[in-house]
Amino acid sequence: MNERREIHRYREIAPDYAYDGSIFSDEPERLHRLKDIIANRLPAPDRIIITLYADCQSTRALGRRFGLSHTTVRKEVNRIKRNILKMYKDYEHLR
């Protein structure tokens, strides 16, 4: 099943995009905030889509992986990005 394969792929790459605020890091605060939002505040389906998109770097490639048109994937990715930006702006209020 295509969905199982993508969930498996997500689980493989998720640690690369994981947020861990408890460790010392040279990453800028902005990146910490984004990782925290993606890891802890996005619904699971959105987190999977945006993480796989970050890995693919292409709505066409992700669309092929999901068996969807790139237009559909692009709309979803843009919706998720808007939600992330809104959460980023409200980040201090969410903590």
C-alpha positions as CSV (number, residue, x, y, z in Angstrom):
1,M,0.0,0.0,0.0
2,N,1.3,3.4,-1.0
3,E,0.2,5.0,2.3
4,R,2.2,2.5,4.4
5,R,5.3,3.1,2.3
6,E,5.1,6.8,2.8
7,I,4.5,6.5,6.5
8,H,7.5,4.2,6.7
9,R,9.6,6.7,4.7
10,Y,8.4,9.5,7.1
11,R,9.5,7.5,10.1
12,E,12.9,7.0,8.5
13,I,13.5,10.7,8.0
14,A,11.6,12.1,10.9
15,P,14.6,12.1,13.3
16,D,16.5,14.4,10.9
17,Y,13.7,17.0,11.3
18,A,13.0,16.4,14.9
19,Y,13.0,19.2,17.5
20,D,14.8,18.7,20.8
21,G,15.0,21.8,22.8
22,S,16.8,20.1,25.7
23,I,20.1,19.8,23.9
24,F,22.7,22.5,23.3
25,S,22.8,23.4,19.6
26,D,24.3,26.0,17.3
27,E,21.1,26.2,15.4
28,P,19.5,29.7,15.3
29,E,16.4,30.3,17.5
30,R,14.3,30.6,14.3
31,L,15.1,27.0,13.3
32,H,14.3,25.8,16.8
33,R,10.9,27.5,16.7
34,L,10.1,26.0,13.3
35,K,11.1,22.5,14.3
36,D,9.1,22.8,17.5
37,I,6.0,24.0,15.6
38,I,6.3,21.2,13.1
39,A,7.0,18.5,15.6
40,N,4.6,19.5,18.4
41,R,1.9,21.7,17.0
42,L,1.0,20.4,13.6
43,P,-1.5,17.6,13.2
44,A,0.1,14.3,12.2
45,P,-1.0,14.3,8.6
46,D,0.3,17.8,8.0
47,R,3.6,17.0,9.8
48,I,4.0,13.9,7.5
49,I,3.3,15.9,4.3
50,I,5.5,18.8,5.2
51,T,8.4,16.6,6.3
52,L,8.2,14.5,3.2
53,Y,8.0,17.7,1.1
54,A,11.1,19.0,2.8
55,D,12.8,15.7,1.9
56,C,11.6,15.7,-1.7
57,Q,12.0,19.5,-2.4
58,S,9.3,19.1,-5.1
59,T,5.5,19.0,-5.2
60,R,5.8,16.9,-8.4
61,A,8.0,14.3,-6.7
62,L,5.7,14.2,-3.7
63,G,2.7,14.0,-5.8
64,R,4.1,11.0,-7.6
65,R,4.9,9.3,-4.3
66,F,1.3,9.9,-3.1
67,G,-0.3,9.2,-6.4
68,L,-1.8,12.7,-6.5
69,S,-1.4,15.6,-8.9
70,H,1.3,18.1,-8.1
71,T,-1.4,20.8,-8.0
72,T,-3.2,19.0,-5.2
73,V,0.0,18.5,-3.3
74,R,1.1,22.1,-3.9
75,K,-2.2,23.4,-2.5
76,E,-1.8,21.2,0.6
77,V,1.8,22.2,1.1
78,N,0.9,25.9,0.8
79,R,-1.9,25.5,3.3
80,I,0.4,23.9,5.7
81,K,3.1,26.6,5.2
82,R,0.5,29.3,5.9
83,N,-0.5,27.4,9.2
84,I,3.2,27.2,10.2
85,L,3.7,30.9,9.5
86,K,0.7,31.8,11.6
87,M,1.9,29.5,14.4
88,Y,5.4,31.0,14.1
89,K,4.0,34.5,14.5
90,D,2.0,33.4,17.5
91,Y,4.8,31.3,18.9
92,E,5.5,33.3,22.0
93,H,1.8,33.2,23.0
94,L,1.7,29.4,22.6
95,R,4.7,28.7,24.9
